[in-house]
Amino acid sequence: MAELEYLANTAGAQVVGTVTQRANRLGSTYVGSGKVEEIRDMMEELEADVVIFDDELTPTQQRNLERVLERKVIDRTALILDVFGQHASTHEGKLQVELAQHEYLLPRLAGQWSHLERLGGGIGTRGPGETQIETDRRLVRNRLKKIKADLDDVSKRRNIHMDRRKKSSIPMATLVGYTNAGKSTLFNALSDAKVTAADQLFSTLDPVTRRIRLPSGAPLLLSDTVGFIQKLSPSVVAAFRATLEELSESDILLHVIDVTHPKAQEQTLVVQKTLKDLGLEDRPRLLVMNKMDLMVARESERADDVAAIVPNGQPMQEVASGILVSAAQGWNLDHLLHEIEELLISLDGPLTVVGSAGSN
């Protein structure tokens, strides 16, 4: 629920109240009738105009809830797509988000746009939600076909670029991890880039690649990607298309975690499960335990903190090659680069010093 509030804040909402319920089954209004009444009373008392649910609602559940509550109802998926819509900056990124938004909205069309018109704009209606109120399924499907065709063209151009990377024989490492783990800060520290690194969820959506130097002088392509998060629906995963292709082309993955986060263990498992779902569980990985400066500031026992993140010894065989760093302070980054180089050598043999440092 704290993460949902963080998402809502990122989308521009002010959270004024929280309601939870334990339920054995989900009905036509997702929560029980008594809980719906409680939510309605709380919204009237707090003058709230939006209620956000921490799961993806069915179109029927959403309609029923909006009829009873007489307020805008959005779910976790709509909220994430709204945040994506804010942070997509490239042509491809915007196409990906629009595709995911339309696929999410398509089953919710069927004559139900009147409730959106009544409830107004804002969170959950940015993007196609603002322009498709009077659009029928046929027009939306036509738009989906056009977006997919445009994305195929972009993908073909990217594949040409990836083929050039392969021919250059320069290895590639990609940063992965839970959103807000500090990947972009680490990327900037290693590459002298200026990628947005904000204390927000999904501050980076479009993948960015730079060429850096390893300790031996050999070049390495380093890529920064969007962060993962729990409860990703298929429509949201579709918006990761560019990122997923970057991951599949990488020689190694650098799994960055926030070592100080109270849910670090759960976040680590979410990333591992997501990579497994993508068929990337066997890709060589290096565990990068970030924000060690905050551990020092809190006078934490590092061994205890790390042990809490890596239950039962070695999840996914990452612990043996893990390293504590502080991207913000620049601590241990030389050692991290050395570990990256050693891992690459163990996979492919000696690296060749070619080319010159600079941006890709």
Secondary structure per residue as TSV (DSSP state, phi and psi in degrees):
chain	resnum	aa	ss	phi	psi
A	1	M	-	360.0	-33.9
A	2	A	H	-64.4	-37.7
A	3	E	H	-67.2	-39.2
A	4	L	H	-62.0	-40.7
A	5	E	H	-63.6	-39.6
A	6	Y	H	-62.5	-42.9
A	7	L	H	-60.6	-44.7
A	8	A	H	-62.0	-42.0
A	9	N	H	-63.3	-40.1
A	10	T	H	-61.9	-35.0
A	11	A	H	-77.5	-9.0
A	12	G	T	103.8	9.9
A	13	A	-	-91.3	156.0
A	14	Q	-	-109.8	116.0
A	15	V	-	-82.9	125.1
A	16	V	-	-114.0	-7.2
A	17	G	-	-169.3	158.9
A	18	T	-	-135.0	138.8
A	19	V	-	-131.9	134.2
A	20	T	-	-128.7	159.2
A	21	Q	-	-153.2	138.2
A	22	R	-	-91.3	127.3
A	23	A	-	-140.8	140.2
A	24	N	S	-81.5	-23.6
A	25	R	S	-148.3	159.3
A	26	L	-	-107.7	125.3
A	27	G	B	-98.0	-160.7
A	28	S	T	-70.5	-15.6
A	29	T	T	-116.3	19.9
A	30	Y	B	68.1	-57.6
A	31	V	S	-101.8	169.6
A	32	G	-	-68.0	162.1
A	33	S	H	-61.1	-38.1
A	34	G	H	-64.7	-38.2
A	35	K	H	-69.1	-35.2
A	36	V	H	-61.8	-42.6
A	37	E	H	-63.4	-39.4
A	38	E	H	-62.5	-42.5
A	39	I	H	-63.6	-43.2
A	40	R	H	-62.1	-43.5
A	41	D	H	-64.0	-41.5
A	42	M	H	-65.9	-39.9
A	43	M	H	-65.3	-38.1
A	44	E	H	-66.8	-41.9
A	45	E	H	-66.0	-40.9
A	46	L	H	-92.3	-0.4
A	47	E	T	57.3	42.3
A	48	A	-	-87.2	143.1
A	49	D	-	-115.6	0.2
A	50	V	E	-140.8	140.3
A	51	V	E	-122.4	133.6
A	52	I	E	-116.5	128.2
A	53	F	E	-102.3	143.8
A	54	D	S	-87.4	25.2
A	55	D	S	-145.4	169.0
A	56	E	-	-82.0	121.0
A	57	L	-	-82.9	150.5
A	58	T	-	-75.1	157.1
A	59	P	H	-54.4	-38.2
A	60	T	H	-66.1	-44.8
A	61	Q	H	-60.1	-42.6
A	62	Q	H	-63.7	-44.5
A	63	R	H	-63.7	-44.1
A	64	N	H	-62.6	-42.4
A	65	L	H	-65.1	-42.4
A	66	E	H	-67.9	-31.8
A	67	R	H	-67.3	-40.8
A	68	V	H	-78.2	-44.2
A	69	L	H	-80.3	-23.6
A	70	E	-	55.8	37.6
A	71	R	S	-139.1	163.6
A	72	K	E	-69.5	133.9
A	73	V	E	-120.7	124.5
A	74	I	E	-129.3	161.0
A	75	D	E	-115.5	-179.1
A	76	R	H	-59.5	-40.7
A	77	T	H	-63.8	-46.4
A	78	A	H	-61.2	-37.9
A	79	L	H	-65.1	-46.1
A	80	I	H	-62.9	-42.4
A	81	L	H	-65.4	-32.8
A	82	D	H	-64.4	-43.8
A	83	V	H	-64.7	-41.6
A	84	F	H	-56.6	-43.0
A	85	G	H	-60.6	-30.6
A	86	Q	H	-73.5	-34.5
A	87	H	H	-100.7	-9.8
A	88	A	-	-70.1	125.9
A	89	S	-	-118.4	-31.5
A	90	T	S	-86.1	163.6
A	91	H	H	-59.0	-44.0
A	92	E	H	-66.1	-43.4
A	93	G	H	-59.4	-42.3
A	94	K	H	-65.8	-38.9
A	95	L	H	-63.5	-41.5
A	96	Q	H	-62.6	-44.3
A	97	V	H	-67.8	-40.9
A	98	E	H	-63.2	-38.9
A	99	L	H	-59.9	-48.5
A	100	A	H	-63.6	-39.3
A	101	Q	H	-64.8	-44.0
A	102	H	H	-67.0	-40.3
A	103	E	H	-66.6	-31.9
A	104	Y	H	-70.5	-39.7
A	105	L	H	-81.3	-24.6
A	106	L	G	-52.6	-50.4
A	107	P	G	-70.6	-6.6
A	108	R	G	-101.2	4.5
A	109	L	-	-71.9	-73.4
A	110	A	T	5.8	60.0
A	111	G	T	71.7	16.7
A	112	Q	-	-106.0	9.6
A	113	W	H	-68.4	-17.3
A	114	S	H	-60.7	-33.8
A	115	H	H	-70.9	-31.7
A	116	L	H	-71.2	-38.3
A	117	E	H	-63.0	-40.0
A	118	R	H	-68.0	-36.7
A	119	L	H	-87.6	-10.4
A	120	G	-	86.6	-175.0
A	121	G	S	-89.3	-157.5
A	122	G	S	102.1	-152.1
A	123	I	T	-60.1	133.4
A	124	G	T	90.6	-7.8
A	125	T	T	-126.4	3.0
A	126	R	S	-65.2	155.2
A	127	G	T	80.8	-134.4
A	128	P	H	-63.3	-23.9
A	129	G	H	-61.2	-24.7
A	130	E	H	-83.3	-24.5
A	131	T	H	-113.1	-9.4
A	132	Q	-	-104.5	11.5
A	133	I	T	-57.6	-38.9
A	134	E	T	-99.4	12.3
A	135	T	-	-97.2	139.3
A	136	D	-	-93.3	176.7
A	137	R	H	-59.6	-38.5
A	138	R	H	-61.6	-43.9
A	139	L	H	-66.3	-38.2
A	140	V	H	-65.8	-43.0
A	141	R	H	-62.9	-38.3
A	142	N	H	-63.6	-38.9
A	143	R	H	-67.2	-38.7
A	144	L	H	-60.4	-42.6
A	145	K	H	-61.5	-42.1
A	146	K	H	-64.4	-43.9
A	147	I	H	-62.4	-44.9
A	148	K	H	-62.7	-38.6
A	149	A	H	-65.0	-42.3
A	150	D	H	-63.3	-40.8
A	151	L	H	-66.9	-34.5
A	152	D	H	-63.2	-40.2
A	153	D	H	-64.0	-43.0
A	154	V	H	-63.7	-41.2
A	155	S	H	-62.6	-39.6
A	156	K	H	-63.0	-41.7
A	157	R	H	-65.8	-38.5
A	158	R	H	-67.4	-36.4
A	159	N	H	-62.9	-36.4
A	160	I	H	-62.3	-42.1
A	161	H	H	-65.3	-40.3
A	162	M	H	-66.4	-35.9
A	163	D	H	-62.5	-38.2
A	164	R	H	-64.1	-39.0
A	165	R	H	-60.3	-44.8
A	166	K	H	-61.9	-41.8
A	167	K	H	-66.8	-25.8
A	168	S	H	-74.1	-14.0
A	169	S	T	63.0	18.6
A	170	I	-	-87.9	123.9
A	171	P	-	-66.6	159.9
A	172	M	E	-131.3	135.9
A	173	A	E	-122.7	138.0
A	174	T	E	-122.0	134.0
A	175	L	E	-80.8	127.8
A	176	V	E	-129.6	163.8
A	177	G	E	156.6	175.2
A	178	Y	B	-68.3	147.8
A	179	T	T	-59.2	141.7
A	180	N	T	71.7	22.8
A	181	A	S	-84.0	-9.2
A	182	G	S	103.3	20.6
A	183	K	H	-62.7	-45.8
A	184	S	H	-68.0	-35.7
A	185	T	H	-63.8	-42.2
A	186	L	H	-65.8	-41.8
A	187	F	H	-58.8	-46.0
A	188	N	H	-63.5	-40.3
A	189	A	H	-66.3	-36.0
A	190	L	H	-83.2	-27.4
A	191	S	H	-115.6	-3.7
A	192	D	-	59.1	27.7
A	193	A	-	-83.9	177.1
A	194	K	-	-128.2	45.6
A	195	V	-	-70.1	139.9
A	196	T	-	-56.0	123.4
A	197	A	-	-127.6	90.7
A	198	A	-	-114.3	156.3
A	199	D	S	-80.3	64.4
A	200	Q	S	-142.7	156.6
A	201	L	T	-76.2	136.5
A	202	F	T	60.3	39.2
A	203	S	S	-68.3	-22.6
A	204	T	-	-114.8	123.1
A	205	L	-	-114.3	-43.8
A	206	D	S	-88.8	135.0
A	207	P	-	-66.4	142.4
A	208	V	E	-130.3	137.7
A	209	T	E	-125.9	138.1
A	210	R	E	-135.1	153.3
A	211	R	E	-93.3	131.2
A	212	I	E	-127.2	176.0
A	213	R	E	-112.1	135.6
A	214	L	-	-84.2	167.0
A	215	P	T	-53.7	-33.7
A	216	S	T	-75.7	-11.1
A	217	G	S	100.5	-9.6
A	218	A	-	-68.8	144.7
A	219	P	E	-80.7	153.9
A	220	L	E	-142.6	134.5
A	221	L	E	-88.6	121.5
A	222	L	E	-111.8	128.1
A	223	S	E	-119.4	137.1
A	224	D	E	-106.0	138.5
A	225	T	-	-132.1	170.9
A	226	V	-	-65.5	147.7
A	227	G	-	-79.4	154.2
A	228	F	B	-87.7	167.6
A	229	I	-	-157.1	158.1
A	230	Q	S	-73.1	161.2
A	231	K	S	57.8	49.2
A	232	L	-	-85.2	120.7
A	233	S	-	-80.2	162.8
A	234	P	H	-55.4	-36.9
A	235	S	H	-66.4	-32.0
A	236	V	H	-75.4	-42.2
A	237	V	H	-58.6	-33.3
A	238	A	G	-60.6	-28.5
A	239	A	G	-74.9	-7.1
A	240	F	G	-91.8	11.7
A	241	R	H	-51.9	-50.3
A	242	A	H	-62.7	-42.0
A	243	T	H	-61.9	-43.9
A	244	L	H	-63.8	-36.5
A	245	E	H	-68.8	-34.5
A	246	E	H	-62.1	-42.9
A	247	L	H	-63.3	-41.2
A	248	S	H	-68.8	-21.2
A	249	E	H	-94.9	-4.3
A	250	S	-	-81.4	143.7
A	251	D	S	-75.0	-38.9
A	252	I	E	-139.3	155.1
A	253	L	E	-111.9	134.2
A	254	L	E	-102.3	103.7
A	255	H	E	-85.5	104.8
A	256	V	E	-93.6	129.3
A	257	I	E	-126.2	152.0
A	258	D	E	-85.6	101.7
A	259	V	T	-66.7	-16.0
A	260	T	T	-97.2	-6.8
A	261	H	-	-70.9	135.7
A	262	P	T	-63.0	-21.4
A	263	K	T	-109.1	28.5
A	264	A	H	-59.5	-38.3
A	265	Q	H	-63.4	-47.3
A	266	E	H	-63.8	-39.8
A	267	Q	H	-64.1	-39.9
A	268	T	H	-61.0	-43.3
A	269	L	H	-67.4	-34.9
A	270	V	H	-62.2	-44.4
A	271	V	H	-64.7	-43.2
A	272	Q	H	-61.9	-41.5
A	273	K	H	-66.6	-40.8
A	274	T	H	-62.9	-43.5
A	275	L	H	-63.6	-37.9
A	276	K	H	-65.3	-42.1
A	277	D	H	-62.1	-27.8
A	278	L	T	-89.1	2.0
A	279	G	T	76.0	23.5
A	280	L	-	-113.7	17.5
A	281	E	T	-66.6	-22.7
A	282	D	T	-95.3	-0.1
A	283	R	S	-68.0	132.1
A	284	P	-	-54.1	135.4
A	285	R	E	-134.9	150.8
A	286	L	E	-124.9	124.7
A	287	L	E	-83.4	121.3
A	288	V	E	-113.0	107.3
A	289	M	E	-91.6	99.0
A	290	N	E	-88.4	165.9
A	291	K	-	71.9	35.7
A	292	M	H	-65.8	-20.5
A	293	D	H	-64.4	-33.8
A	294	L	H	-71.9	-30.2
A	295	M	H	-64.3	-43.5
A	296	V	H	-65.6	-42.3
A	297	A	H	-61.5	-33.2
A	298	R	T	-89.5	2.6
A	299	E	T	53.3	43.1
A	300	S	-	-78.4	155.5
A	301	E	-	-83.8	107.9
A	302	R	H	-58.6	-41.2
A	303	A	H	-61.2	-40.1
A	304	D	H	-66.8	-42.3
A	305	D	H	-62.9	-45.0
A	306	V	H	-67.3	-40.2
A	307	A	H	-62.3	-31.9
A	308	A	H	-69.4	-25.5
A	309	I	H	-87.0	-27.5
A	310	V	S	-117.2	71.9
A	311	P	T	-63.9	148.5
A	312	N	T	59.5	30.8
A	313	G	S	94.2	-89.7
A	314	Q	-	-130.7	90.1
A	315	P	G	-69.3	128.5
A	316	M	G	55.9	22.9
A	317	Q	G	58.0	33.6
A	318	E	-	-94.3	-26.9
A	319	V	G	-62.8	-39.2
A	320	A	G	-60.0	-28.5
A	321	S	G	-110.6	15.0
A	322	G	-	-79.6	158.8
A	323	I	E	-148.7	138.1
A	324	L	E	-83.4	132.4
A	325	V	-	-141.2	166.9
A	326	S	B	-128.8	105.3
A	327	A	T	-65.4	-37.6
A	328	A	T	-66.9	-37.7
A	329	Q	T	-97.5	-9.9
A	330	G	T	78.6	18.1
A	331	W	B	-77.6	134.7
A	332	N	T	67.0	14.0
A	333	L	H	-70.4	-35.4
A	334	D	H	-62.4	-41.0
A	335	H	H	-65.7	-38.0
A	336	L	H	-61.0	-45.4
A	337	L	H	-62.2	-37.9
A	338	H	H	-63.2	-42.5
A	339	E	H	-64.9	-38.8
A	340	I	H	-61.2	-45.3
A	341	E	H	-63.9	-42.9
A	342	E	H	-63.0	-38.6
A	343	L	H	-66.5	-41.7
A	344	L	H	-64.5	-40.1
A	345	I	H	-64.4	-39.5
A	346	S	H	-65.7	-23.5
A	347	L	H	-88.6	-42.4
A	348	D	H	-123.2	-4.5
A	349	G	S	94.4	-172.1
A	350	P	S	-57.0	143.7
A	351	L	-	-90.0	151.8
A	352	T	-	-101.6	131.9
A	353	V	-	-85.2	103.8
A	354	V	-	-136.6	162.6
A	355	G	S	71.2	-167.8
A	356	S	-	-136.8	156.0
A	357	A	-	-70.1	152.5
A	358	G	E	157.5	-179.0
A	359	S	E	-82.7	150.8
A	360	N	-	-91.7	360.0
